[in-house]
Amino acid sequence: MFKDGEAQPVFDPKDVVKESLWVRAPVDSDRDGKDDEVYTEVVRPRATERGLKVPVVYMVSPYFSGGNDVANHNVDVELYVPDKRNGRLLKSNSDERITAALGPNPITSGRYEAYFIARGYAVVYAESLGTGKSTGCPTTGDVNETIGARVVVDWLNGRASARTATGEAIKATWSTGKTGMMGVSYNGTLPNAVASTGVRGLEAIVPIAAISSWYDYYRADGAVVAPGTFQGEDADVLAEYVYTRADREICKPILAEIAKDQDRVTGDYSRFWDKRNYLNDVRKVRAAVLAVHGLNDWNVKMTHVEQWYSALKKVGAPHKIWLHQSGHTDADTLRSVEWRRTLNRWFTQYLWGHRNGIDKEPKATLQREDKTWVDEKDWPAPGTSDVRLRPSAGGSAKGGLGVLPSRGVEKLTDDATKTAESLIDQATSPNRLSYSSEPAKKPVRLSGKSTANLRVAFDRPAANLTTLLVDRSTDGTSHVITRGSTDPQNRERPDRTSPIKPGKFYDVEVPIVPDDYVLQAGHRLEFVVISSDYDYTLRPKPGAGLSLDLTRTSVELPVVGGWRTVLQAF
């Protein structure tokens, strides 16, 4: 039954058939000479026993069986200098653990299962390779992991075989084959990965707080960075954490290869990371994508949804975006009624095939800073254009930020023991350069990507480089809007380390994490330059000196209304 474009709750969510099975995957990720098998559980309305065929909501996760206690890497290390391998892979004795980073399974059967079953969907769960009852090895986002997740869609469409615990063949004769995937964090990343294969039968995905390129999760243009301040986490740590299959030995060589190939020394983009970049295959995406992300998510940063969503628009895939004011979480915890209606309507159209016009509605739903929700034509906001602002002298205290170029060279000294927030709140500091606009005469909205273009010299052959955008309120308190880091040794290409000659000035571009933010009237916009970012970058000993040439330095901002807004506001 459908009403107002939504599948209605006409089935008893307790009257279900449950099945456990293993789907055969055409990969051998543990190198034991046998195809891997993906442990899968099916929950479907009992009406499917009487001939009803239903679509599927499919959730795959490496977290269903928990995780191991794994120490993160030490981040209090010196930075890599070509031919001087001083940035070694070191294990920390810290008590930091990965369990709170990407985290245990954020989607549980209790949250969505009854909701979907009542509306006639089957719900299918699967454990990623190397986790729980699945065979194979966890490989943090690579091709084998993607195939292991995809094969369940193939089984639902009759293209893959499966067995029960007793070895009997089992088919999904009750399935229409139309499948939607959803999940949060890692569980939302896997739908992106599977969709990028173009697999037939995957009609829709709902990636929530999901990764689009694993390099951008653990690196930033050559810089080794932390996800969500979980310092020292990396691809090998995550693989070891989710390695929960019973055989505790077979995957150790694969985990050792990940630790080596991820390269925490140079931080360069490489074949290892390229295999984990789903943007490479976005042109293959057939599924309708409802992308959901938190504007304050510093675990899976906004970079991921911005670049994924932009790429989807370019290739013409059906798309819609939800952006909320919270962090690394599910939209269901924030606006449950409206969110579930959108989710149901998305699956109603693309899985049930009931045309409800959701593809003709505004593409973007955003939560504003005051917690109200708005629908807009798309995102970034229409009418947004890039505006270039420039710093002026006085950055060790408070320099200016405006439209006119300035002259002079200003200096800072790195101190990785201090947080960015503490440096921002100091009236003066030798460890940061801060440049402030005049108080805004009207609200100024930023929507999309910002970029800092710096002309900078270093007194050492290696240094971190970080920029921040800050909202300074009328009472003087500050709020970091967004930030970005880079390794200046990767100023030419992310896959190539180019040596730095101390004392020589270089043009370095620092991509700033995308955002959608309204600077209120009376507030000042501050542009801050620091070296190490205590909560995110590697932390070398204090002392590296940076010199900033103001003449060739600027920050490019995505302002709704462009220059007209800026000139009226400042």
VOGU-3710 file (C-alpha; in Angstrom, 3 decimals, decimal comma):
1> mfkdgeaqpv> 0,000/0,000/0,000  1,269/3,475/-0,917  0,018/6,805/0,368  1,480/10,270/-0,182  4,353/8,664/-2,038  5,352/6,381/0,816  5,133/2,639/1,393  2,750/2,168/4,318  3,257/-0,023/7,437  0,827/-2,821/6,564
11> fdpkdvvkes> 2,975/-5,798/7,590  3,548/-7,121/11,095  7,261/-6,502/11,758  7,292/-9,478/14,143  5,868/-11,917/11,613  9,047/-12,626/9,712  11,195/-15,359/8,245  14,855/-15,336/9,256  17,653/-17,085/7,400  21,403/-17,407/7,884
21> lwvrapvdsd> 23,658/-18,196/4,955  27,083/-17,724/3,368  27,387/-16,097/-0,037  30,322/-17,127/-2,190  32,558/-14,250/-3,288  34,864/-14,541/-6,338  37,931/-13,386/-4,380  40,518/-15,066/-2,180  41,580/-12,246/0,120  43,099/-14,594/2,734
31> rdgkddevyt> 45,052/-16,510/0,040  43,976/-19,942/1,230  43,192/-21,184/-2,275  39,414/-20,979/-1,758  36,824/-18,362/-2,574  35,860/-16,192/0,388  32,394/-16,487/1,901  30,283/-13,638/3,252  28,114/-14,420/6,253  24,629/-13,005/5,643
41> evvrprater> 21,375/-12,813/7,601  17,974/-12,254/6,014  14,852/-10,917/7,710  11,798/-10,855/5,428  8,015/-10,554/5,806  6,332/-13,935/6,151  4,135/-12,962/3,227  7,124/-13,785/1,033  6,451/-17,451/1,844  3,111/-17,036/0,020
51> glkvpvvymv> 4,621/-15,711/-3,190  5,103/-12,003/-2,444  8,337/-10,661/-3,918  9,888/-7,713/-2,109  12,822/-5,336/-2,507  15,700/-5,311/-0,039  17,339/-2,833/2,293  20,867/-4,165/2,670  23,331/-3,227/5,426  26,885/-4,549/5,426
61> spyfsggndv> 29,379/-3,860/8,182  32,767/-4,881/9,575  31,469/-4,074/13,078  28,666/-6,581/13,680  31,033/-8,791/15,703  32,713/-5,952/17,604  36,430/-5,261/17,466  39,851/-5,832/18,959  41,839/-3,674/21,361  44,405/-2,017/19,099
71> anhnvdvely> 46,912/0,721/19,877  47,206/3,635/17,494  50,456/4,892/15,974  52,604/7,372/17,836  52,193/10,867/16,364  54,864/12,638/18,403  57,471/12,109/15,686  59,662/14,254/13,481  58,493/14,884/9,926  59,883/13,065/6,923
81> vpdkrngrll> 62,783/14,635/5,047  63,763/12,983/1,729  66,669/10,559/2,166  66,432/10,931/5,947  63,897/8,445/7,184  63,141/10,029/10,505  59,378/9,721/10,300  59,262/6,050/11,183  56,253/3,823/11,706  56,145/3,636/15,482
91> ksnsderita> 53,561/2,113/17,773  52,367/4,173/20,682  52,015/3,099/24,280  49,103/5,500/24,492  45,725/4,365/25,747  44,030/5,814/22,654  41,979/3,151/20,947  40,218/2,971/17,617  36,907/1,885/19,128  35,651/5,456/19,319
101> algpnpitsg> 36,785/6,597/15,873  34,813/5,011/13,041  33,267/3,162/15,938  31,198/0,054/16,520  28,211/-0,519/14,226  26,153/2,722/14,320  23,142/1,088/12,616  21,547/-1,683/14,620  18,612/-3,868/13,675  16,570/-2,159/16,383
111> ryeayfiarg> 16,771/1,242/14,697  15,489/0,497/11,190  14,563/-3,170/10,858  10,978/-3,031/12,127  10,376/0,190/10,203  11,320/-1,372/6,872  9,759/-4,786/7,474  6,419/-3,121/8,266  6,554/-1,411/4,873  7,200/-4,575/2,930
121> yavvyaeslg> 10,961/-4,468/2,528  13,227/-7,342/3,441  16,254/-6,395/5,509  19,564/-8,123/4,832  22,735/-7,892/6,926  26,223/-9,077/5,969  29,588/-9,193/7,703  32,547/-7,796/5,775  35,359/-10,106/4,759  37,564/-11,122/7,677
131> tgkstgcptt> 34,968/-10,176/10,278  32,669/-12,324/12,379  31,542/-15,472/10,560  32,793/-14,368/7,132  36,048/-15,738/5,761  38,678/-13,671/3,947  40,600/-10,725/5,397  39,729/-7,114/6,173  41,590/-4,723/3,877  40,182/-1,261/4,726
141> gdvnetigar> 38,347/-0,279/1,589  40,161/-2,072/-1,201  38,739/-4,003/-4,165  38,382/-7,333/-2,333  36,307/-5,721/0,388  34,102/-4,072/-2,232  33,529/-7,343/-4,054  32,711/-9,050/-0,756  29,991/-6,472/-0,106  28,751/-6,465/-3,714
151> vvvdwlngra> 28,298/-10,218/-3,951  25,192/-10,108/-1,721  23,523/-7,855/-4,316  24,520/-10,424/-6,934  22,966/-13,213/-4,844  19,741/-11,254/-4,464  19,647/-11,053/-8,266  20,458/-14,722/-8,904  24,044/-14,154/-10,028  25,884/-15,622/-7,014
161> sartatgeai> 25,569/-18,834/-5,052  25,028/-19,262/-1,327  24,803/-22,092/1,168  23,219/-22,711/4,530  25,122/-23,913/7,596  24,409/-27,511/6,500  25,788/-26,905/3,007  22,485/-26,723/1,146  22,175/-24,263/-1,723  19,846/-21,356/-1,037
171> katwstgktg> 18,398/-18,799/-3,433  16,645/-15,478/-2,918  13,500/-16,483/-4,815  11,465/-14,046/-2,697  13,461/-11,004/-3,843  12,609/-8,643/-6,687  16,341/-8,070/-6,970  15,930/-4,342/-6,397  18,299/-3,448/-3,568  19,055/-0,346/-1,538
181> mmgvsyngtl> 22,122/-0,040/0,672  22,514/2,254/3,655  24,712/2,756/6,692  26,663/5,207/8,819  30,443/5,742/8,691  32,235/2,579/7,504  28,783/1,044/7,017  27,925/3,996/4,776  31,247/3,861/2,952  30,594/0,333/1,704
191> pnavastgvr> 27,474/1,463/-0,227  29,632/4,077/-1,986  32,144/1,360/-2,818  29,560/-1,095/-4,160  27,744/1,595/-6,159  31,049/2,522/-7,813  31,125/-0,958/-9,414  27,886/-0,279/-11,296  26,409/-3,578/-10,099  22,976/-4,322/-11,571
201> gleaivpiaa> 20,172/-4,464/-9,041  21,591/-1,832/-6,696  18,962/0,826/-7,311  19,610/3,224/-4,430  22,114/3,967/-1,693  22,011/6,135/1,428  25,618/6,787/2,510  25,590/8,569/5,887  28,839/10,157/7,130  30,585/8,069/4,477
211> isswydyyra> 34,082/8,026/3,017  34,534/8,655/-0,718  38,332/8,268/-0,795  40,293/6,593/1,990  43,342/8,755/1,279  41,316/11,793/2,263  40,343/10,071/5,497  43,895/9,425/6,717  45,887/11,959/4,655  45,641/15,553/3,412
221> dgavvapgtf> 47,762/16,401/0,385  50,740/14,481/1,733  50,139/15,265/5,397  49,412/12,349/7,730  46,260/13,459/9,538  43,903/12,052/12,133  40,203/11,366/11,643  38,150/13,206/14,224  41,140/13,848/16,520  41,754/10,108/16,908
231> qgedadvlae> 45,456/10,640/16,624  47,461/7,764/15,220  44,644/5,793/13,672  45,389/4,500/10,176  44,316/1,892/7,645  46,298/-0,891/9,312  44,919/-0,084/12,750  41,362/-0,193/11,442  41,922/-3,498/9,621  43,390/-5,036/12,759
241> yvytradrei> 40,503/-3,708/14,830  37,793/-5,324/12,684  39,691/-8,597/12,157  37,266/-10,679/14,206  36,989/-13,963/12,285  37,860/-17,069/14,284  41,168/-17,777/12,523  43,537/-15,288/14,207  46,630/-16,128/12,115  45,683/-16,335/8,454
251> ckpilaeiak> 45,305/-12,575/7,894  48,490/-11,427/9,638  50,552/-11,246/6,406  47,835/-9,150/4,764  47,699/-6,778/7,741  51,481/-6,422/7,611  51,272/-5,446/3,936  48,696/-2,760/4,741  50,952/-1,334/7,455  53,810/-1,097/4,971
261> dqdrvtgdys> 51,950/0,095/1,889  49,894/2,823/3,584  53,170/4,783/4,006  52,978/6,929/7,123  56,460/8,184/6,295  55,958/10,332/3,172  52,163/10,512/3,236  52,156/10,409/-0,570  49,181/9,305/-2,625  49,984/5,914/-4,141
271> rfwdkrnyln> 48,549/2,831/-5,812  47,562/1,615/-2,339  45,306/4,645/-1,876  44,183/4,806/-5,499  42,570/1,370/-5,134  40,581/2,846/-2,250  39,377/5,924/-4,124  35,752/5,448/-5,204  35,795/8,731/-7,126  37,786/6,911/-9,808
281> dvrkvraavl> 34,686/4,933/-10,772  31,891/7,396/-10,066  30,919/7,268/-13,737  29,776/3,656/-13,170  27,265/4,618/-10,464  23,715/3,663/-11,469  22,149/3,859/-8,025  20,169/6,890/-6,845  22,249/8,471/-4,064  20,788/10,155/-0,984
291> avhglndwnv> 23,950/11,509/0,689  23,789/12,523/4,358  26,504/14,290/6,358  27,127/16,367/9,459  28,463/19,866/8,901  30,456/19,392/12,108  31,742/15,911/11,352  35,502/15,929/11,936  35,795/12,161/11,739  34,648/11,677/8,157
301> kmthveqwys> 35,152/15,263/7,084  32,820/17,191/4,791  35,440/16,772/2,067  34,055/13,293/1,427  30,445/14,178/0,775  31,321/17,351/-1,152  33,579/15,611/-3,645  31,303/12,567/-3,960  28,163/14,657/-4,434  29,865/16,989/-6,935
311> alkkvgaphk> 31,105/14,023/-8,946  27,651/12,412/-8,955  26,136/15,599/-10,351  28,721/15,721/-13,128  27,964/12,164/-14,281  24,202/12,635/-14,030  23,448/10,085/-11,296  20,187/10,702/-9,374  21,176/12,614/-6,241  19,930/14,370/-3,129
321> iwlhqsghtd> 21,803/15,667/-0,066  20,953/16,135/3,616  23,312/18,247/5,754  22,802/18,631/9,487  24,499/20,587/12,273  25,671/17,593/14,263  28,851/15,545/13,893  29,526/11,916/13,073  26,020/10,554/13,471  22,847/9,378/11,756
331> adtlrsvewr> 20,217/11,928/10,712  17,689/9,641/12,401  18,923/10,835/15,795  18,182/14,470/14,901  14,963/14,732/12,916  13,512/11,255/12,978  10,018/11,802/11,553  11,014/13,977/8,587  14,154/11,964/7,961  12,336/8,641/7,841
341> rtlnrwftqy> 9,743/10,066/5,484  12,504/11,150/3,103  14,258/7,803/3,451  11,043/5,872/2,848  10,115/8,012/-0,157  13,604/7,509/-1,606  13,311/3,738/-1,359  9,628/3,775/-2,347  10,500/5,359/-5,684  13,730/3,558/-6,439
351> lwghrngidk> 13,062/0,114/-4,903  9,284/-0,289/-5,185  9,174/1,695/-8,422  6,305/3,860/-7,172  6,851/7,270/-8,771  6,372/9,877/-6,055  8,291/12,780/-7,574  11,107/12,886/-5,021  13,539/13,295/-7,910  11,751/16,525/-8,907
361> epkatlqred> 11,916/18,122/-5,452  14,674/20,401/-4,070  17,943/18,497/-4,041  19,243/19,846/-0,730  17,907/19,804/2,824  20,035/21,733/5,331  19,875/22,379/9,041  20,898/25,914/9,922  22,844/27,005/13,001  19,604/27,792/14,871
371> ktwvdekdwp> 18,500/24,150/14,253  15,808/25,097/11,715  15,628/23,154/8,448  15,462/24,540/4,931  15,066/23,003/1,480  17,130/24,468/-1,348  17,481/23,834/-5,056  20,879/22,184/-4,629  24,175/22,371/-2,778  26,426/24,314/-2,725
381> apgtsdvrlr> 23,791/27,014/-2,563  22,814/28,519/-5,914  24,310/31,983/-6,341  27,580/31,026/-4,671  30,779/32,332/-6,231  34,393/32,464/-5,082  35,687/35,609/-3,403  39,366/36,210/-2,671  40,296/37,986/0,574  43,817/39,031/1,523
391> psaggsakgg> 45,612/39,406/4,881  47,383/42,578/5,985  50,174/43,152/8,509  49,914/42,394/12,220  49,227/38,646/12,280  51,108/37,863/15,501  48,449/39,952/17,226  45,571/40,586/14,821  46,149/41,632/11,217  43,471/42,706/8,807
401> lgvlpsrgve> 41,500/40,684/6,243  40,009/42,464/3,272  39,858/42,839/-0,475  43,041/44,859/-1,020  46,518/43,298/-1,340  49,150/44,024/1,288  52,918/43,916/1,577  55,396/42,477/4,028  56,609/39,181/5,448  55,331/37,822/8,767
411> kltddatkta> 56,725/34,944/10,788  55,550/32,233/13,149  57,261/29,432/15,051  55,650/26,012/15,208  54,640/24,614/18,593  52,841/21,309/18,187  52,200/21,067/21,940  49,516/23,781/21,676  46,053/23,248/20,240  44,783/25,423/17,440
421> eslidqatsp> 41,945/26,616/19,659  44,324/27,797/22,372  46,440/29,693/19,825  43,396/31,381/18,353  42,245/32,665/21,729  45,581/34,281/22,632  45,719/38,050/22,096  49,233/37,688/20,736  51,294/34,628/19,905  54,544/33,836/18,111
431> nrlsyssepa> 53,028/30,485/17,105  50,265/31,650/14,796  49,287/34,421/12,387  45,719/35,715/12,592  43,930/38,084/10,212  40,477/39,474/10,920  37,781/41,141/8,852  35,748/44,082/10,067  32,505/43,179/11,880  29,971/41,991/9,296
441> kkpvrlsgks> 27,157/44,485/8,617  24,935/41,630/7,397  25,054/37,834/7,526  27,578/36,225/5,197  27,038/32,629/4,138  29,828/30,319/3,005  28,699/27,293/0,974  31,202/24,817/-0,414  34,994/24,625/-0,726  37,507/27,209/0,474
451> tanlrvafdr> 41,175/27,325/-0,513  44,145/29,121/1,024  46,915/30,199/-1,335  50,096/30,924/0,602  53,500/32,240/-0,358  55,612/30,704/2,364  59,198/29,861/3,296  60,478/27,437/5,930  63,699/27,393/7,945  63,670/23,581/7,960
461> paanlttllv> 63,314/21,040/5,142  59,999/19,787/6,586  57,046/21,400/8,348  53,299/21,075/8,716  51,095/23,808/7,264  47,547/24,429/8,508  44,961/27,144/7,903  41,723/27,818/9,758  38,616/29,911/9,256  37,293/31,278/12,548
471> drstdgtshv> 34,087/33,018/13,616  34,823/35,697/16,228  31,570/36,683/17,937  30,658/40,063/19,393  31,658/38,942/22,908  35,112/37,924/21,698  34,617/34,166/21,845  35,795/32,127/18,890  34,584/29,140/16,934  36,609/27,223/14,346
481> itrgstdpqn> 34,401/27,054/11,268  36,677/24,798/9,268  40,322/23,975/8,709  42,754/22,431/6,249  46,270/20,986/6,332  48,894/20,065/3,775  52,473/18,871/3,507  54,348/21,594/1,606  56,621/18,864/0,228  53,557/17,789/-1,781
491> rerpdrtspi> 52,864/21,279/-3,110  53,154/20,082/-6,726  51,335/16,741/-6,542  49,863/14,616/-3,749  51,705/11,551/-5,058  55,133/13,161/-5,168  57,399/14,487/-2,439  59,366/17,520/-3,645  62,180/18,628/-1,310  62,036/22,015/0,402
501> kpgkfydvev> 65,042/24,293/0,424  65,113/26,234/3,700  64,740/29,973/3,164  63,196/29,679/-0,302  59,630/30,897/-0,817  57,094/28,525/-2,343  53,497/28,889/-3,493  51,492/26,358/-1,502  47,781/25,684/-1,880  45,947/24,454/1,212
511> pivpddyvlq> 42,530/22,878/0,532  40,145/23,771/3,364  37,437/21,299/4,378  34,119/22,332/2,747  31,325/23,708/4,898  28,044/25,580/4,877  28,141/28,303/7,492  26,492/31,645/8,191  28,664/34,355/9,778  26,176/36,483/11,665
521> aghrlefvvi> 26,026/40,283/11,550  28,481/41,821/14,021  30,813/38,822/13,881  34,292/38,873/12,366  35,739/36,316/9,994  39,311/35,382/10,874  41,857/33,639/8,680  44,512/31,879/10,787  47,789/30,267/9,725  49,572/27,775/11,981
531> ssdydytlrp> 52,021/24,966/11,361  51,125/21,814/13,326  47,525/21,186/14,364  47,752/19,340/17,693  44,554/17,290/17,270  45,054/16,360/13,613  48,607/16,465/12,246  51,817/14,736/13,270  53,468/16,571/16,164  57,213/17,269/15,694
541> kpgaglsldl> 59,229/19,027/18,365  58,584/22,805/18,531  60,801/25,229/16,684  60,175/25,123/12,933  59,974/28,651/11,560  57,587/29,790/8,798  57,656/33,086/6,896  54,497/34,267/5,122  54,719/36,706/2,193  51,496/38,724/2,409
551> trtsvelpvv> 51,851/39,989/-1,158  51,181/36,531/-2,590  48,858/35,164/0,096  45,054/34,978/-0,036  42,069/32,859/0,923  39,356/31,993/-1,588  35,890/31,692/-0,044  32,606/30,337/-1,515  30,267/33,228/-0,666  26,557/33,121/-1,425
561> ggwrtvlqaf> 26,027/36,307/-3,409  29,727/36,597/-4,199  31,425/39,988/-4,264  28,164/41,857/-3,833  27,613/40,219/-0,443  31,202/40,815/0,671  31,254/44,471/-0,306  27,954/45,088/1,478  29,028/43,166/4,590  32,593/44,359/5,112
//
